[in-house]
Amino acid sequence: MALAERKKRSNELEEENIQLRTAIRGRDASLDNVKSEKTNIISEKKSIEAKYVDEIILLT
């Protein structure tokens, strides 16, 4: 009887483990997307700043 309970618990833990790994993979992908978006925003910000500096130089 104890062996059957252990096997059942082992199967439950294995299923939970699979679900947690799937959740982690999803979060990793989401984090990668956020990092990519951050890089794009920083690049765009630098371009805008450079454009403003050029405009200020032209106006002076």
C-alpha positions, 0 to 999 in steps of 0.5 A: 500500500505504501508503495502505491502511495509513493508512486502516486505522490511521485507522479504528482510531483513529476507533473508539478515539476513539468508545469513549473518548468513550463512556467519558467520557460514562459517567463524567460521568453517574456523577460527576453522580450522585455530586454529586447524592447528596452534595448530598442527604446534606449536606441530610439531615445539616443537617436532622438537626443542626437537629433535634438542636439543637431537642431540646437547646434543649427539654431545657435 
